[in-house]
Amino acid sequence: MTISTAVFTAPAAPLQGTAHLAGWLGADRTTAVTALVDPAVIDRPITRQVLAQVRQAGLEPTVLTIGPRGDLAAITTLAAELDPGALLIAVGGGSTMDLAKLAVLTRDWPEVRRWLAAPQRSGMVMLPARLGSSVRVLAVPTTLGTGSELAPVACYPYEDAKRIVNGNCLRPVASIHDAAATETLPVGLVADGVLEALFRAVSPYAGDPIARPAPDAAVEDLARRLVDAGYEVARDRAAGGPVNPGLRLRIAALSSESQIGHTNIGRYVHAVKAWPIANELSSTLGLVKMRAVAAIWPVLWRRALAGDHRVGEAARITRLWQVVRERAPWLGTDPADGLEQLMHDWQVPRVVPATPADLEVATARAMRAWGAGLPMLGGLKADEVRAVLTEATVPAPTETSAAPAADQ
């Protein structure tokens, strides 16, 4: 068993609003800025505010937009376009921030490209500590839930799948939370974001057999606040109105909190089984990952509650669900059933159609990238992964074929 033993150092808290950017750039002594902007927000107020602040600091930004895929070719091309030492401001969702982080890291450490391109079967790339504790990216997230602006991870498409890269060197040097960044985000994606943050916060806790008082207390406190936020979004949605700016900012802060690492000190690093299985299901079907997570998560909890310690610890799931029901006592006492009820209350879709051929492809991908001797699936065999996927999906017409993964 591999235990996370790194000393925890909290990253810098996000700046609260773009109005602080010019001052930060001055204090940082930034001499050159490139802005990488998601085309969906290139003409939005948040982008104009960011660029205006850069100019207020006496700098003229180079503005680039991202393409449809942040794959190795895109990473390499962007790395070559960046001036040495320039700060890259990433304005966009998780894919934009991940591309920015990997490109700047590749610019600063050219050997990173070789590691990203390695023809390994594992879906995880681990970066060495010698690459440092941050990357010269300032992240401005325009979606909720990924927490990439504080995360020491990044994902990128590789061939027909998606890999995750892990290392403290991937934490952005700074970030900004601004309500203007998410003002046009559909309420359904706000609900998805809360669920994603909740999943990230509680899954290592539920999969770790060992009680760890301080991190466990931090998880339980964060879970309470996320459940409150999720139901506030549901009430705003039921009333037919948008999610208010203050709540969106609070969700951004909670999502970031789920990424900073204090909740996972000492935990088994491969305690979460739903993520790798969901990653391959979403890649196979071309789904956004939260559709696959929402389908698979209750299935694995059910199996853990029945005694399968490889996918979760029944006692810890039960304790966690007691914490959730402190904030939402109307939810059922059974954690798996209650989790499905919570998703229903939040109107998070979890019906995933798949053909038998899709399930075979997803199973093979999961075993290759995460199982069959690799530790991420905890010894689950192919027929067990296939059974999980079968239970998590509904039959689709057989003429439906597997599609390439959607960019996220």
Beta strands, then each sheet from edge to edge (+ up, - down):
strand 1: 15-16
strand 2: 33-37
strand 3: 62-65
strand 4: 87-92
strand 5: 124-126
strand 6: 135-141
strand 7: 153-158
strand 8: 161-166
strand 9: 172-177
strand 10: 353-354
strand 11: 394-395
sheet 1: 1+ 9+ 6+ 4+ 2+ 3+
sheet 2: 5+ 8+ 7-
sheet 3: 10+ 11+
end
